[in-house]
Amino acid sequence: MSKKKKNYHKKNKNQQVQQDVKTKSSLNLYILIGMIVVGAASIIYLSSK
């Protein structure tokens, strides 16, 4: 019984790690998109001056 419980906890931990990785990668994606938008906006602003 204790072995089964351990495996169950292990599975949950792995799922949690995968979710953490997913949220981290999506956060990095948003930061990247934000930087691109800011960069493009500043280039347009400077070229229109």
Biopython code that builds the backbone (N, CA, C, O; Angstrom):
import numpy as np
from Bio.PDB.StructureBuilder import StructureBuilder

atoms = [
    (1, "MET", "N", (0.832, -1.198, 0.000)),
    (1, "MET", "CA", (0.000, 0.000, 0.000)),
    (1, "MET", "C", (0.877, 1.263, 0.000)),
    (1, "MET", "O", (0.624, 2.204, -0.752)),
    (2, "SER", "N", (1.892, 1.267, 0.840)),
    (2, "SER", "CA", (2.741, 2.458, 0.942)),
    (2, "SER", "C", (3.453, 2.717, -0.385)),
    (2, "SER", "O", (3.675, 3.866, -0.767)),
    (3, "LYS", "N", (3.808, 1.632, -1.086)),
    (3, "LYS", "CA", (4.481, 1.778, -2.374)),
    (3, "LYS", "C", (3.551, 2.462, -3.373)),
    (3, "LYS", "O", (3.961, 3.345, -4.126)),
    (4, "LYS", "N", (2.288, 2.031, -3.361)),
    (4, "LYS", "CA", (1.304, 2.610, -4.278)),
    (4, "LYS", "C", (1.166, 4.114, -4.003)),
    (4, "LYS", "O", (1.131, 4.927, -4.927)),
    (5, "LYS", "N", (1.089, 4.455, -2.739)),
    (5, "LYS", "CA", (0.939, 5.859, -2.351)),
    (5, "LYS", "C", (2.131, 6.679, -2.841)),
    (5, "LYS", "O", (1.958, 7.782, -3.359)),
    (6, "LYS", "N", (3.330, 6.143, -2.676)),
    (6, "LYS", "CA", (4.543, 6.852, -3.115)),
    (6, "LYS", "C", (4.487, 7.138, -4.612)),
    (6, "LYS", "O", (4.779, 8.248, -5.059)),
    (7, "ASN", "N", (4.106, 6.117, -5.378)),
    (7, "ASN", "CA", (4.022, 6.286, -6.829)),
    (7, "ASN", "C", (3.004, 7.361, -7.182)),
    (7, "ASN", "O", (3.215, 8.157, -8.096)),
    (8, "TYR", "N", (1.904, 7.375, -6.451)),
    (8, "TYR", "CA", (0.859, 8.371, -6.701)),
    (8, "TYR", "C", (1.415, 9.779, -6.493)),
    (8, "TYR", "O", (1.193, 10.678, -7.304)),
    (9, "HIS", "N", (2.136, 9.949, -5.396)),
    (9, "HIS", "CA", (2.717, 11.269, -5.116)),
    (9, "HIS", "C", (3.746, 11.651, -6.172)),
    (9, "HIS", "O", (3.842, 12.811, -6.571)),
    (10, "LYS", "N", (4.511, 10.663, -6.615)),
    (10, "LYS", "CA", (5.515, 10.905, -7.652)),
    (10, "LYS", "C", (4.847, 11.426, -8.916)),
    (10, "LYS", "O", (5.310, 12.390, -9.525)),
    (11, "LYS", "N", (3.746, 10.773, -9.306)),
    (11, "LYS", "CA", (3.027, 11.186, -10.516)),
    (11, "LYS", "C", (2.562, 12.629, -10.386)),
    (11, "LYS", "O", (2.722, 13.427, -11.309)),
    (12, "ASN", "N", (1.986, 12.957, -9.236)),
    (12, "ASN", "CA", (1.494, 14.319, -9.024)),
    (12, "ASN", "C", (2.629, 15.329, -9.124)),
    (12, "ASN", "O", (2.457, 16.405, -9.698)),
    (13, "LYS", "N", (3.782, 14.989, -8.572)),
    (13, "LYS", "CA", (4.930, 15.890, -8.614)),
    (13, "LYS", "C", (5.354, 16.140, -10.060)),
    (13, "LYS", "O", (5.630, 17.277, -10.441)),
    (14, "ASN", "N", (5.404, 15.076, -10.862)),
    (14, "ASN", "CA", (5.800, 15.212, -12.261)),
    (14, "ASN", "C", (4.830, 16.112, -13.009)),
    (14, "ASN", "O", (5.246, 16.955, -13.803)),
    (15, "GLN", "N", (3.538, 15.935, -12.756)),
    (15, "GLN", "CA", (2.541, 16.776, -13.429)),
    (15, "GLN", "C", (2.747, 18.237, -13.042)),
    (15, "GLN", "O", (2.658, 19.131, -13.884)),
    (16, "GLN", "N", (3.020, 18.467, -11.768)),
    (16, "GLN", "CA", (3.225, 19.836, -11.286)),
    (16, "GLN", "C", (4.431, 20.465, -11.990)),
    (16, "GLN", "O", (4.377, 21.624, -12.403)),
    (17, "VAL", "N", (5.503, 19.707, -12.124)),
    (17, "VAL", "CA", (6.714, 20.215, -12.785)),
    (17, "VAL", "C", (6.400, 20.573, -14.230)),
    (17, "VAL", "O", (6.825, 21.620, -14.718)),
    (18, "GLN", "N", (5.652, 19.705, -14.920)),
    (18, "GLN", "CA", (5.302, 19.977, -16.313)),
    (18, "GLN", "C", (4.475, 21.254, -16.408)),
    (18, "GLN", "O", (4.675, 22.060, -17.317)),
    (19, "GLN", "N", (3.540, 21.442, -15.466)),
    (19, "GLN", "CA", (2.717, 22.650, -15.479)),
    (19, "GLN", "C", (3.584, 23.885, -15.251)),
    (19, "GLN", "O", (3.395, 24.910, -15.906)),
    (20, "ASP", "N", (4.538, 23.787, -14.321)),
    (20, "ASP", "CA", (5.440, 24.907, -14.046)),
    (20, "ASP", "C", (6.224, 25.278, -15.302)),
    (20, "ASP", "O", (6.372, 26.457, -15.623)),
    (21, "VAL", "N", (6.720, 24.273, -16.003)),
    (21, "VAL", "CA", (7.487, 24.517, -17.230)),
    (21, "VAL", "C", (6.600, 25.210, -18.256)),
    (21, "VAL", "O", (7.034, 26.145, -18.928)),
    (22, "LYS", "N", (5.356, 24.749, -18.374)),
    (22, "LYS", "CA", (4.422, 25.346, -19.337)),
    (22, "LYS", "C", (4.191, 26.814, -19.009)),
    (22, "LYS", "O", (4.254, 27.658, -19.903)),
    (23, "THR", "N", (3.923, 27.140, -17.738)),
    (23, "THR", "CA", (3.646, 28.521, -17.374)),
    (23, "THR", "C", (4.884, 29.387, -17.580)),
    (23, "THR", "O", (4.774, 30.539, -17.999)),
    (24, "LYS", "N", (6.054, 28.841, -17.289)),
    (24, "LYS", "CA", (7.294, 29.601, -17.477)),
    (24, "LYS", "C", (7.523, 29.921, -18.948)),
    (24, "LYS", "O", (7.884, 31.048, -19.288)),
    (25, "SER", "N", (7.318, 28.944, -19.818)),
    (25, "SER", "CA", (7.568, 29.160, -21.245)),
    (25, "SER", "C", (6.566, 30.157, -21.808)),
    (25, "SER", "O", (6.925, 30.981, -22.649)),
    (26, "SER", "N", (5.304, 30.097, -21.356)),
    (26, "SER", "CA", (4.308, 31.037, -21.861)),
    (26, "SER", "C", (4.621, 32.447, -21.359)),
    (26, "SER", "O", (4.399, 33.428, -22.068)),
    (27, "LEU", "N", (5.137, 32.540, -20.136)),
    (27, "LEU", "CA", (5.513, 33.841, -19.582)),
    (27, "LEU", "C", (6.655, 34.436, -20.404)),
    (27, "LEU", "O", (6.632, 35.622, -20.733)),
    (28, "ASN", "N", (7.654, 33.614, -20.736)),
    (28, "ASN", "CA", (8.768, 34.074, -21.563)),
    (28, "ASN", "C", (8.268, 34.529, -22.922)),
    (28, "ASN", "O", (8.765, 35.510, -23.476)),
    (29, "LEU", "N", (7.279, 33.814, -23.463)),
    (29, "LEU", "CA", (6.714, 34.167, -24.762)),
    (29, "LEU", "C", (6.065, 35.549, -24.681)),
    (29, "LEU", "O", (6.245, 36.381, -25.570)),
    (30, "TYR", "N", (5.306, 35.787, -23.604)),
    (30, "TYR", "CA", (4.651, 37.087, -23.445)),
    (30, "TYR", "C", (5.689, 38.201, -23.312)),
    (30, "TYR", "O", (5.520, 39.282, -23.876)),
    (31, "ILE", "N", (6.758, 37.936, -22.570)),
    (31, "ILE", "CA", (7.817, 38.939, -22.406)),
    (31, "ILE", "C", (8.453, 39.243, -23.761)),
    (31, "ILE", "O", (8.708, 40.401, -24.092)),
    (32, "LEU", "N", (8.705, 38.189, -24.541)),
    (32, "LEU", "CA", (9.308, 38.348, -25.867)),
    (32, "LEU", "C", (8.399, 39.178, -26.764)),
    (32, "LEU", "O", (8.862, 40.099, -27.437)),
    (33, "ILE", "N", (7.106, 38.856, -26.777)),
    (33, "ILE", "CA", (6.148, 39.601, -27.611)),
    (33, "ILE", "C", (6.112, 41.058, -27.155)),
    (33, "ILE", "O", (6.090, 41.972, -27.980)),
    (34, "GLY", "N", (6.105, 41.267, -25.846)),
    (34, "GLY", "CA", (6.081, 42.624, -25.308)),
    (34, "GLY", "C", (7.299, 43.420, -25.744)),
    (34, "GLY", "O", (7.182, 44.583, -26.129)),
    (35, "MET", "N", (8.465, 42.795, -25.683)),
    (35, "MET", "CA", (9.698, 43.477, -26.097)),
    (35, "MET", "C", (9.662, 43.815, -27.581)),
    (35, "MET", "O", (10.089, 44.898, -27.983)),
    (36, "ILE", "N", (9.155, 42.897, -28.395)),
    (36, "ILE", "CA", (9.069, 43.137, -29.841)),
    (36, "ILE", "C", (8.140, 44.313, -30.108)),
    (36, "ILE", "O", (8.448, 45.187, -30.919)),
    (37, "VAL", "N", (7.002, 44.329, -29.421)),
    (37, "VAL", "CA", (6.030, 45.418, -29.605)),
    (37, "VAL", "C", (6.659, 46.750, -29.209)),
    (37, "VAL", "O", (6.540, 47.737, -29.935)),
    (38, "VAL", "N", (7.326, 46.777, -28.063)),
    (38, "VAL", "CA", (7.971, 48.017, -27.598)),
    (38, "VAL", "C", (9.048, 48.448, -28.582)),
    (38, "VAL", "O", (9.155, 49.630, -28.909)),
    (39, "GLY", "N", (9.846, 47.497, -29.056)),
    (39, "GLY", "CA", (10.902, 47.807, -30.016)),
    (39, "GLY", "C", (10.342, 48.363, -31.306)),
    (39, "GLY", "O", (10.848, 49.353, -31.834)),
    (40, "ALA", "N", (9.295, 47.726, -31.818)),
    (40, "ALA", "CA", (8.675, 48.186, -33.061)),
    (40, "ALA", "C", (8.085, 49.575, -32.871)),
    (40, "ALA", "O", (8.226, 50.435, -33.740)),
    (41, "ALA", "N", (7.431, 49.797, -31.750)),
    (41, "ALA", "CA", (6.821, 51.099, -31.481)),
    (41, "ALA", "C", (7.889, 52.183, -31.405)),
    (41, "ALA", "O", (7.702, 53.274, -31.943)),
    (42, "SER", "N", (9.005, 51.894, -30.741)),
    (42, "SER", "CA", (10.064, 52.898, -30.614)),
    (42, "SER", "C", (10.703, 53.182, -31.971)),
    (42, "SER", "O", (11.051, 54.328, -32.255)),
    (43, "ILE", "N", (10.862, 52.169, -32.806)),
    (43, "ILE", "CA", (11.437, 52.375, -34.147)),
    (43, "ILE", "C", (10.506, 53.255, -34.976)),
    (43, "ILE", "O", (10.951, 54.185, -35.649)),
    (44, "ILE", "N", (9.209, 52.950, -34.921)),
    (44, "ILE", "CA", (8.229, 53.749, -35.680)),
    (44, "ILE", "C", (8.239, 55.186, -35.166)),
    (44, "ILE", "O", (8.200, 56.134, -35.950)),
    (45, "TYR", "N", (8.292, 55.341, -33.833)),
    (45, "TYR", "CA", (8.286, 56.672, -33.231)),
    (45, "TYR", "C", (9.523, 57.461, -33.645)),
    (45, "TYR", "O", (9.421, 58.638, -33.992)),
    (46, "LEU", "N", (10.684, 56.823, -33.611)),
    (46, "LEU", "CA", (11.929, 57.511, -33.962)),
    (46, "LEU", "C", (11.975, 57.844, -35.453)),
    (46, "LEU", "O", (12.469, 58.906, -35.831)),
    (47, "SER", "N", (11.470, 56.960, -36.295)),
    (47, "SER", "CA", (11.527, 57.206, -37.738)),
    (47, "SER", "C", (10.523, 58.286, -38.149)),
    (47, "SER", "O", (10.706, 58.944, -39.173)),
    (48, "SER", "N", (9.469, 58.468, -37.360)),
    (48, "SER", "CA", (8.477, 59.490, -37.708)),
    (48, "SER", "C", (8.907, 60.866, -37.223)),
    (48, "SER", "O", (8.319, 61.870, -37.626)),
    (49, "LYS", "N", (9.919, 60.932, -36.370)),
    (49, "LYS", "CA", (10.397, 62.220, -35.840)),
    (49, "LYS", "C", (11.040, 63.054, -36.933)),
    (49, "LYS", "O", (11.498, 64.166, -36.672)),
]
sb = StructureBuilder()
sb.init_structure("model")
sb.init_model(0)
sb.init_chain("A")
sb.init_seg("    ")
for serial, (resi, resn, name, xyz) in enumerate(atoms, 1):
    if name == "N":
        sb.init_residue(resn, " ", resi, " ")
    sb.init_atom(name, np.array(xyz, "f"), 0.0, 1.0, " ", f" {name:<3s}", serial, name[0])
structure = sb.get_structure()
